[in-house]
Amino acid sequence: MATQAPVNVNIPADVPSSQTTLYEENFQNVTKGTGRLMLFAGDQKVEHLNDDFYGKTKEGPIAADDADPEHLFRIASGGVVGCFASQLGLIARYGRDYPDVPYLIKLNSKTNLIKTNQRDPRSLPWMTVADALSLKDAGLNVVGVGFTLYPGSEFESEQICEAAQVCLDAHRHGLLAVLWAYPRGSAVPDELAPHLIAGATGLGATLGADFCKVNYPKGDAERTPAEAFKEAVQAAGRTRVITAGGESTAAAGFLQTLHDQIFISGAFGSATGRNIHQKPLAEAIRMTKAISAITYGGWSVTDAVAVADGEKDYSI
């Protein structure tokens, strides 16, 4: 496939001069020189417990492969991903067997058992950037850290403070910082309102995130979802917006939405979990390649679907 010159990297001023080379290497590594990110999300074993790994979805049965946590690592190693995101404990357990994978350590998480009508969400930090770096010292390719916050929660002030410190500490060590920003809580009547999603990406920018992951907004009376999402991309400025993949859907529809998000809205990729790992291994690997074909290769939806179906291949 044709190659292109890597995009110029805007290095934040809070990255020390001693760490700028590492920061740029990490950025170019996960974006394959395009500035876009295909993040394979594997943090749902906490966020959704075993709901995402055993049983059925609207699309049908979850693959038996997915019952084993190592399925995530086999996909990340065999597929085409920018990085694989999960909690430190899981990566520590399996990562040495898959040293080729770029890892993004999720520093906080919570389960889905306590609903918003019981208590506004808060995801407390489990560990620090320094703890994440211990896996780098163990020989793993740690490229960044991730952190979730909930604007609109009654605990938002604490979460904002924690997220800002995570971004600063990550940059001090040449790591990338990815924020999951989900407006949620009793003060939030509509979590998918386009204007509110844009507020979340703007918040991510002020906190110092390199990438801000948000849910894809719904449309409104004047705009389709893809048109409405442009507001969020603009609000983020130099922070690059990526979208949550959501629950499993048919591959063609998922890939069409992703294409719209990138090439109509101007987003910089996606963070996809269930639409990948709930499939058998070979199919899941093909799905990573299909998503990356759009994200990194700029391929059409038709060609990406052909990759997902095994009729074409994509590699970097």
C-alpha positions as CSV (number, residue, x, y, z in Angstrom):
1,M,0.0,0.0,0.0
2,A,1.1,3.6,-0.6
3,T,2.8,5.3,2.2
4,Q,2.6,9.0,3.2
5,A,4.7,11.3,5.3
6,P,3.8,11.2,9.0
7,V,1.6,14.1,10.2
8,N,3.3,16.8,12.1
9,V,2.9,16.3,15.9
10,N,1.7,19.3,18.0
11,I,3.7,18.6,21.2
12,P,2.0,20.2,24.2
13,A,4.2,22.6,26.3
14,D,3.8,20.4,29.4
15,V,5.8,17.7,27.7
16,P,9.4,18.2,29.0
17,S,12.1,18.6,26.4
18,S,13.6,15.4,27.6
19,Q,10.4,13.5,26.7
20,T,9.4,15.1,23.4
21,T,11.0,12.4,21.3
22,L,9.2,9.7,23.2
23,Y,5.9,11.6,23.1
24,E,6.2,11.9,19.3
25,E,7.1,8.3,18.9
26,N,4.1,7.2,20.9
27,F,1.8,9.5,18.9
28,Q,3.1,8.3,15.5
29,N,3.0,4.7,16.7
30,V,-0.7,4.7,17.7
31,T,-1.8,6.8,14.8
32,K,0.3,5.1,12.2
33,G,1.5,8.5,11.1
34,T,-2.0,9.6,10.1
35,G,-3.0,11.6,13.2
36,R,-6.0,9.2,13.6
37,L,-6.5,6.5,16.3
38,M,-8.0,3.1,16.2
39,L,-8.2,2.3,19.9
40,F,-9.2,-1.3,20.7
41,A,-11.1,-1.0,24.0
42,G,-10.9,-3.9,26.4
43,D,-12.0,-2.2,29.6
44,Q,-15.5,-3.6,29.7
45,K,-14.7,-6.5,32.1
46,V,-15.1,-3.8,34.8
47,E,-17.5,-1.4,33.1
48,H,-20.0,-4.0,32.1
49,L,-18.8,-7.0,34.1
50,N,-19.5,-10.3,32.2
51,D,-22.5,-9.0,30.2
52,D,-20.3,-8.2,27.2
53,F,-18.4,-11.5,27.2
54,Y,-21.0,-14.3,27.7
55,G,-24.5,-14.7,26.4
56,K,-26.3,-12.9,23.6
57,T,-26.6,-9.5,22.1
58,K,-29.2,-8.0,19.7
59,E,-27.0,-9.3,16.9
60,G,-26.9,-12.9,18.2
61,P,-24.8,-15.0,20.5
62,I,-21.5,-13.7,21.8
63,A,-18.6,-15.9,20.5
64,A,-17.5,-18.6,22.9
65,D,-13.9,-17.2,22.4
66,D,-14.9,-14.1,24.3
67,A,-15.4,-15.9,27.6
68,D,-11.6,-16.1,27.9
69,P,-9.9,-12.7,28.7
70,E,-6.9,-13.8,26.6
71,H,-9.2,-13.4,23.6
72,L,-8.7,-9.7,23.8
73,F,-4.9,-10.0,23.7
74,R,-5.0,-12.5,20.8
75,I,-7.1,-9.9,18.8
76,A,-4.8,-7.0,19.7
77,S,-1.7,-9.0,18.6
78,G,-3.2,-10.5,15.5
79,G,-5.2,-7.5,14.2
80,V,-4.4,-4.0,13.1
81,V,-4.9,-1.6,16.1
82,G,-3.4,1.6,17.2
83,C,-3.3,0.5,20.8
84,F,-5.2,-1.8,23.2
85,A,-6.7,-0.2,26.3
86,S,-7.5,-2.1,29.5
87,Q,-6.8,-2.0,33.2
88,L,-3.3,-2.5,34.6
89,G,-4.1,-5.8,36.3
90,L,-5.3,-7.5,33.2
91,I,-2.4,-6.2,31.1
92,A,0.1,-7.2,33.8
93,R,-1.3,-10.8,33.7
94,Y,-1.1,-11.3,29.9
95,G,1.0,-8.5,28.5
96,R,4.4,-10.3,28.6
97,D,3.0,-12.9,26.2
98,Y,2.0,-10.2,23.8
99,P,4.9,-7.7,23.9
100,D,4.2,-6.4,20.4
101,V,1.0,-4.8,21.4
102,P,1.0,-1.0,22.2
103,Y,-0.8,-0.7,25.5
104,L,-2.9,2.1,27.0
105,I,-3.5,1.7,30.7
106,K,-6.9,2.6,32.0
107,L,-6.3,4.3,35.4
108,N,-9.9,4.2,36.7
109,S,-13.1,2.2,36.2
110,K,-16.4,1.4,37.8
111,T,-19.1,-1.3,37.2
112,N,-22.5,-0.7,35.8
113,L,-24.4,-2.1,38.8
114,I,-25.1,1.2,40.5
115,K,-27.5,3.2,38.3
116,T,-27.7,7.0,38.0
117,N,-31.1,7.0,39.7
118,Q,-29.4,5.5,42.8
119,R,-26.3,7.7,42.7
120,D,-24.5,10.0,40.3
121,P,-21.5,8.3,38.7
122,R,-18.0,8.6,39.9
123,S,-15.0,6.5,38.8
124,L,-12.3,6.7,41.4
125,P,-8.6,6.3,40.4
126,W,-7.2,2.9,40.9
127,M,-3.6,3.8,40.3
128,T,-1.3,6.5,39.0
129,V,0.7,7.2,35.9
130,A,3.8,6.0,37.8
131,D,2.1,2.7,38.4
132,A,1.4,2.4,34.7
133,L,5.0,3.0,34.0
134,S,5.9,-0.1,36.1
135,L,4.7,-2.1,33.1
136,K,6.9,-0.2,30.8
137,D,9.8,-1.1,33.1
138,A,8.7,-4.7,32.8
139,G,9.2,-4.5,29.0
140,L,5.7,-3.8,27.8
141,N,5.1,-1.1,25.2
142,V,3.1,1.3,27.3
143,V,2.2,4.3,25.0
144,G,-0.4,6.1,27.2
145,V,-3.0,6.2,29.9
146,G,-6.8,6.6,29.9
147,F,-9.2,8.1,32.4
148,T,-13.0,8.4,32.5
149,L,-14.9,11.4,33.9
150,Y,-18.6,12.2,34.0
151,P,-19.4,15.9,33.4
152,G,-22.7,16.6,35.1
153,S,-22.2,14.2,37.9
154,E,-22.4,15.7,41.4
155,F,-18.8,14.5,41.7
156,E,-17.6,16.2,38.6
157,S,-15.3,18.7,40.4
158,E,-13.2,15.9,41.9
159,Q,-13.2,14.0,38.6
160,I,-12.1,17.0,36.6
161,C,-9.2,17.6,39.1
162,E,-8.1,14.0,38.8
163,A,-8.3,14.0,35.0
164,A,-6.3,17.1,34.7
165,Q,-3.5,15.6,36.9
166,V,-3.5,12.4,34.9
167,C,-3.0,14.3,31.6
168,L,-0.2,16.4,33.2
169,D,1.6,13.4,34.6
170,A,1.3,11.4,31.4
171,H,2.9,14.2,29.4
172,R,5.7,14.6,31.9
173,H,6.6,11.0,31.1
174,G,6.1,11.3,27.3
175,L,2.9,9.3,27.4
176,L,-0.4,10.1,25.6
177,A,-3.5,10.9,27.6
178,V,-6.9,9.7,26.5
179,L,-10.0,10.9,28.3
180,W,-13.4,9.1,28.2
181,A,-15.8,12.0,28.7
182,Y,-19.5,11.0,29.3
183,P,-22.0,13.6,30.4
184,R,-24.1,11.7,32.9
185,G,-25.9,12.2,36.2
186,S,-29.2,13.5,37.6
187,A,-28.3,17.0,36.2
188,V,-28.1,15.6,32.6
189,P,-31.5,15.1,31.0
190,D,-30.1,14.0,27.6
191,E,-26.7,12.4,27.4
192,L,-26.5,12.4,23.6
193,A,-27.5,16.1,23.0
194,P,-25.0,17.4,20.4
195,H,-24.4,20.7,22.2
196,L,-23.6,18.8,25.5
197,I,-21.3,16.3,23.7
198,A,-19.4,19.4,22.3
199,G,-19.1,20.7,25.8
200,A,-17.5,17.4,26.9
201,T,-14.9,17.5,24.1
202,G,-14.1,21.2,24.9
203,L,-13.7,20.1,28.6
204,G,-11.3,17.4,27.4
205,A,-9.2,20.0,25.6
206,T,-8.9,22.2,28.7
207,L,-7.8,19.2,30.7
208,G,-4.9,18.5,28.3
209,A,-6.2,15.3,26.6
210,D,-4.5,14.2,23.4
211,F,-7.7,12.3,22.5
212,C,-11.1,12.7,23.9
213,K,-13.5,9.7,23.6
214,V,-17.2,10.6,23.6
215,N,-20.5,9.0,22.6
216,Y,-21.8,9.8,19.1
217,P,-24.5,12.4,19.5
218,K,-28.0,12.2,18.1
219,G,-29.1,14.6,15.4
220,D,-31.5,17.5,15.9
221,A,-34.1,19.3,13.9
222,E,-31.5,21.0,11.7
223,R,-28.6,18.5,11.6
224,T,-28.0,14.8,11.0
225,P,-25.8,13.1,13.7
226,A,-22.7,13.5,11.4
227,E,-23.4,17.2,10.9
228,A,-24.2,17.8,14.5
229,F,-21.0,16.0,15.6
230,K,-18.9,18.7,13.8
231,E,-19.7,21.0,16.7
232,A,-17.9,18.6,19.1
233,V,-14.9,18.3,16.8
234,Q,-14.6,22.0,16.5
235,A,-15.0,22.5,20.3
236,A,-12.0,20.2,21.0
237,G,-9.6,22.3,18.9
238,R,-6.2,20.5,18.9
239,T,-7.5,17.7,21.1
240,R,-8.5,14.9,18.8
241,V,-12.0,13.5,19.2
242,I,-12.7,9.8,18.9
243,T,-16.1,8.0,19.3
244,A,-17.2,5.2,21.4
245,G,-18.1,2.1,19.4
246,G,-21.1,1.1,21.4
247,E,-23.0,-2.2,21.4
248,S,-22.6,-4.7,18.7
249,T,-24.3,-3.9,15.4
250,A,-24.1,-5.2,11.8
251,A,-20.6,-4.6,10.4
252,A,-21.8,-2.7,7.4
253,G,-23.8,-0.2,9.4
254,F,-21.1,0.2,12.0
255,L,-18.4,0.9,9.3
256,Q,-20.7,3.4,7.5
257,T,-21.2,5.3,10.7
258,L,-17.5,5.3,11.4
259,H,-16.8,6.6,7.9
260,D,-19.3,9.4,8.4
261,Q,-17.8,10.3,11.8
262,I,-14.3,10.7,10.2
263,F,-15.0,12.1,6.8
264,I,-18.1,14.1,7.4
265,S,-17.8,15.2,11.1
266,G,-14.0,15.4,11.1
267,A,-13.4,13.0,14.0
268,F,-10.1,11.3,14.4
269,G,-11.1,7.7,14.9
270,S,-12.9,5.4,17.3
271,A,-12.5,3.4,20.5
272,T,-14.2,0.1,19.7
273,G,-14.6,-2.9,21.9
274,R,-17.8,-5.0,21.6
275,N,-18.1,-4.7,17.9
276,I,-14.7,-6.4,17.7
277,H,-14.2,-8.8,20.7
278,Q,-17.7,-10.4,20.7
279,K,-16.8,-12.1,17.4
280,P,-14.8,-15.3,17.0
281,L,-11.0,-14.7,16.8
282,A,-10.6,-14.7,13.0
283,E,-13.7,-12.5,12.4
284,A,-12.6,-10.2,15.2
285,I,-9.1,-9.8,13.7
286,R,-10.7,-9.0,10.3
287,M,-12.9,-6.4,12.0
288,T,-9.9,-4.6,13.4
289,K,-8.5,-4.5,9.9
290,A,-11.8,-3.2,8.5
291,I,-11.9,-0.4,11.1
292,S,-8.3,0.5,10.5
293,A,-8.7,0.4,6.7
294,I,-11.1,3.4,7.1
295,T,-9.3,5.0,10.0
296,Y,-5.7,4.8,8.7
297,G,-6.1,3.9,5.0
298,G,-9.1,6.1,4.1
299,W,-10.8,3.2,2.5
300,S,-14.4,3.3,1.3
301,V,-17.1,1.5,3.3
302,T,-17.5,-1.0,0.5
303,D,-13.9,-2.0,0.6
304,A,-13.8,-2.0,4.4
305,V,-16.9,-4.4,4.5
306,A,-15.0,-6.6,2.1
307,V,-12.1,-6.7,4.6
308,A,-14.6,-7.6,7.4
309,D,-16.0,-10.4,5.2
310,G,-12.6,-11.8,4.4
311,E,-12.7,-10.8,0.7
312,K,-9.9,-8.3,1.0
313,D,-7.1,-7.8,3.4
314,Y,-5.6,-4.6,5.0
315,S,-2.3,-4.3,6.7
316,I,0.2,-1.6,7.7
